[in-house]
Amino acid sequence: MTTAVLGAGLSGLSAGYYLLRRFGKPLTIYEASPRVGGWIRTEGHKDRGFLFEGGPRTIRPKGVAGANTLELIEELDLPIHPIPSSHVAAKNRMLYAKGQVCMLPNSPKGLIRTVPPFTKPLYRALLHDLFTGSTLAKNEDESIYSFTKRRFGKEIADYAISPMICGICAGDAHEISVRFLMETLFENEQKYGGVLKGAFYARFKDKVDEKKPGLFARGEPKLFKQATKEKWAMYGVEDGLEQLPRAMRKYLGEHDVNVQLSSKCSNLTFNGDGARISLRDAEVPVKHVISALPAHQLAAVVGAQHPSLAAQLLEIPYVDVVVVNIQYNSDQLLKHNGFGLLVPPVEKLPILGVIFDSCCFDMAGNTILTVMMGGRWFDQWFGNQPSQKKLRDIAHQHVRQILQIKEEPVFSRVHMLHKCIPQYTVGHKRRVENIRKYIKDYKLPLSVCGAAYDGVGINDVILSARRQVEELPSPSEP
Ligand SMILES: Cc1cc2nc3c(=O)[nH]c(=O)nc-3n(C[C@H](O)[C@H](O)[C@H](O)COP(=O)(O)OP(=O)(O)OC[C@H]3O[C@@H](n4cnc5c(N)ncnc54)[C@H](O)[C@@H]3O)c2cc1C
């Protein structure tokens, strides 16, 4: 009997990769769609020198999770495009607020001046934290909006944190858990009564943590050392991010791992010996299952036998996002260069932000923009099943108005991504602990990894898969 992975998005492919590395074969990955990569989708226009990313585009080379991805990329020998922190796309991030494009401060000098849309210098927000005690009783969780407002004031919550949350998970900061982005800051506040006060402690603690053995038995990956030395802020993959899942599939295939496409799991049951996976035309007995499915999809397949597990999985909400890629024939259209701009939700506009792809990567004389829309506010703005034309028109109109681009786009592509980003709402950490506790209590031969549980970024889903594989008992253990 084999181990099986459900889902060949990046997390499922990573689970396959780490299972192979740790246990060898036999191993099968079942994927519902006819392709690998999940939300990662690149549309190449090589003849004209540009590409469109329908999902993610950049990866951050930071921390353990960043180093882990670079180790994988090194192993796959995948060519990448680093963006150093001195690059304009790394330095310039903008907001569209109060009727204008505002450049966010990118140096310590920016802290002492008043820069729009803020009405006070940002150092005042830090003083606010320093002189505000912890007013809450010790708390398990709270929204990132309420935490930021308490510690740094309403303006920072509205114009810094809320748009950042839109940019990362298309969510509403009033609902998203503070632990999603600021777990350490929050815990330090609870312990020491302030974020800055906690920072002093954290510096000391980091030094202690550095001495703990890490993920990398043979030392940090070479690419990670290079990224640190050359101060990469982020990177993309040559010919688009979809090359990463494709390279993983190729690697797995070359090592006799079976990646079975167009094989949707419709039911998953467990018995004393292992699990049974129901496919359209077969029932497959396996020893252990790693699910890298979105939580709502896993709920659908375990619900018949484990309704209470399914109910817990369904408590992780998802949002719909519209991605509109736009191409113009000239590269002289943008007044400001940078990574892109975000629109704070207090502005009440139907777009979440615009990414300036052609400022990040060379697009051969084209201007390429990506407009993100919807997210937590999808229904409010677009209702039920909006047409592609309506979505395209809204994206074009806002780009024209905000970026003052008079030219008409030559080509654009609308992607409607249904339930694409899980929302780590208040209580998420406890929810995930309870899901894993249920699996443990019932001794189910099941592990769960992917964007629903341990972080929504590329690095997180790869590391999530690695950790789940490492938690499996070795073959010699009972
Ligand atoms: C628009 C957008 C932009 C993003 N930008 C970035 C970015 O710039 N940087 C970054 O780090 N992250 C970004 N992310 C996040 C990142 O893309 C995701 O975290 C990651 O791709 C999720 O991978 P996954 O494998 O967990 O899930 P998925 O990609 O959802 O993969 C799940 C797979 O399971 C399959 N499946 C579903 N049901 C079944 C079934 N019953 N049987 C078998 N297979 C099934 C699906 O077809 C899919 O292939 C972005 C996400 C989106 C949506």
The ligand as an SDF file (V2000), in Angstrom:
LIG
                    3D

 53 58  0  0  0  0  0  0  0  0999 V2000
   -4.4030   35.9630   -6.7750 C   0  0  0  0  0  0  0  0  0  0  0  0
   -3.3730   35.3790   -5.8430 C   0  0  0  0  0  0  0  0  0  0  0  0
   -2.1350   36.0170   -5.7320 C   0  0  0  0  0  0  0  0  0  0  0  0
   -1.1670   35.4760   -4.8620 C   0  0  0  0  0  0  0  0  0  0  0  0
    0.0610   36.0800   -4.7980 N   0  0  0  0  0  0  0  0  0  0  0  0
    1.0450   35.5330   -4.0490 C   0  0  0  0  0  0  0  0  0  0  0  0
    2.3770   36.0250   -4.1140 C   0  0  0  0  0  0  0  0  0  0  0  0
    2.6960   36.9380   -4.9080 O   0  0  0  0  0  0  0  0  0  0  0  0
    3.3170   35.4510   -3.3050 N   0  0  0  0  0  0  0  0  0  0  0  0
    3.0190   34.4040   -2.4630 C   0  0  0  0  0  0  0  0  0  0  0  0
    3.9150   33.9400   -1.7280 O   0  0  0  0  0  0  0  0  0  0  0  0
    1.7690   33.8710   -2.4230 N   0  0  0  0  0  0  0  0  0  0  0  0
    0.7830   34.3930   -3.2020 C   0  0  0  0  0  0  0  0  0  0  0  0
   -0.4760   33.8270   -3.2240 N   0  0  0  0  0  0  0  0  0  0  0  0
   -0.7290   32.6250   -2.3930 C   0  0  0  0  0  0  0  0  0  0  0  0
   -0.2810   31.3130   -3.0780 C   0  0  0  0  0  0  0  0  0  0  0  0
   -0.5960   31.3420   -4.4270 O   0  0  0  0  0  0  0  0  0  0  0  0
   -0.9800   30.1360   -2.4150 C   0  0  0  0  0  0  0  0  0  0  0  0
   -0.6960   30.1090   -1.0520 O   0  0  0  0  0  0  0  0  0  0  0  0
   -0.5640   28.7790   -2.9300 C   0  0  0  0  0  0  0  0  0  0  0  0
   -0.5290   28.7420   -4.3330 O   0  0  0  0  0  0  0  0  0  0  0  0
   -1.5320   27.7380   -2.3580 C   0  0  0  0  0  0  0  0  0  0  0  0
   -1.0810   26.4550   -2.6940 O   0  0  0  0  0  0  0  0  0  0  0  0
   -1.8120   25.1550   -2.1400 P   0  0  0  0  0  0  0  0  0  0  0  0
   -1.1060   24.0030   -2.7290 O   0  0  0  0  0  0  0  0  0  0  0  0
   -1.9320   25.2230   -0.6580 O   0  0  0  0  0  0  0  0  0  0  0  0
   -3.3220   25.2330   -2.6630 O   0  0  0  0  0  0  0  0  0  0  0  0
   -3.9680   25.2540   -4.1150 P   0  0  0  0  0  0  0  0  0  0  0  0
   -3.1670   26.0440   -5.0600 O   0  0  0  0  0  0  0  0  0  0  0  0
   -5.3910   25.6620   -3.8660 O   0  0  0  0  0  0  0  0  0  0  0  0
   -3.9270   23.7260   -4.5820 O   0  0  0  0  0  0  0  0  0  0  0  0
   -4.9090   22.7860   -4.2310 C   0  0  0  0  0  0  0  0  0  0  0  0
   -5.0140   21.7520   -5.3570 C   0  0  0  0  0  0  0  0  0  0  0  0
   -5.9550   20.7590   -4.9820 O   0  0  0  0  0  0  0  0  0  0  0  0
   -6.7190   20.4040   -6.1210 C   0  0  0  0  0  0  0  0  0  0  0  0
   -7.9810   19.7970   -5.6710 N   0  0  0  0  0  0  0  0  0  0  0  0
   -9.0690   20.4130   -5.1380 C   0  0  0  0  0  0  0  0  0  0  0  0
  -10.0090   19.5000   -4.8040 N   0  0  0  0  0  0  0  0  0  0  0  0
   -9.5030   18.2840   -5.1190 C   0  0  0  0  0  0  0  0  0  0  0  0
   -9.9830   16.9500   -4.9700 C   0  0  0  0  0  0  0  0  0  0  0  0
  -11.1870   16.6790   -4.4290 N   0  0  0  0  0  0  0  0  0  0  0  0
   -9.1840   15.9180   -5.3920 N   0  0  0  0  0  0  0  0  0  0  0  0
   -7.9510   16.1580   -5.9130 C   0  0  0  0  0  0  0  0  0  0  0  0
   -7.4520   17.4110   -6.0740 N   0  0  0  0  0  0  0  0  0  0  0  0
   -8.2060   18.4620   -5.6770 C   0  0  0  0  0  0  0  0  0  0  0  0
   -6.8960   21.7250   -6.8500 C   0  0  0  0  0  0  0  0  0  0  0  0
   -7.2450   21.5020   -8.2170 O   0  0  0  0  0  0  0  0  0  0  0  0
   -5.5210   22.3530   -6.6720 C   0  0  0  0  0  0  0  0  0  0  0  0
   -4.6420   21.9930   -7.7190 O   0  0  0  0  0  0  0  0  0  0  0  0
   -1.4660   34.3250   -4.0780 C   0  0  0  0  0  0  0  0  0  0  0  0
   -2.7190   33.7040   -4.1880 C   0  0  0  0  0  0  0  0  0  0  0  0
   -3.6620   34.2030   -5.0730 C   0  0  0  0  0  0  0  0  0  0  0  0
   -4.9850   33.5080   -5.2050 C   0  0  0  0  0  0  0  0  0  0  0  0
  1  2  1  0
  2  3  1  0
  2 52  2  0
  3  4  2  0
  4  5  1  0
  4 50  1  0
  5  6  2  0
  6  7  1  0
  6 13  1  0
  7  8  2  0
  7  9  1  0
  9 10  1  0
 10 11  2  0
 10 12  1  0
 12 13  2  0
 13 14  1  0
 14 15  1  0
 14 50  1  0
 15 16  1  0
 16 17  1  0
 16 18  1  0
 18 19  1  0
 18 20  1  0
 20 21  1  0
 20 22  1  0
 22 23  1  0
 23 24  1  0
 24 25  2  0
 24 26  1  0
 24 27  1  0
 27 28  1  0
 28 29  2  0
 28 30  1  0
 28 31  1  0
 31 32  1  0
 32 33  1  0
 33 34  1  0
 33 48  1  0
 34 35  1  0
 35 36  1  0
 35 46  1  0
 36 37  1  0
 36 45  1  0
 37 38  2  0
 38 39  1  0
 39 40  1  0
 39 45  2  0
 40 41  1  0
 40 42  2  0
 42 43  1  0
 43 44  2  0
 44 45  1  0
 46 47  1  0
 46 48  1  0
 48 49  1  0
 50 51  2  0
 51 52  1  0
 52 53  1  0
M  END
$$$$
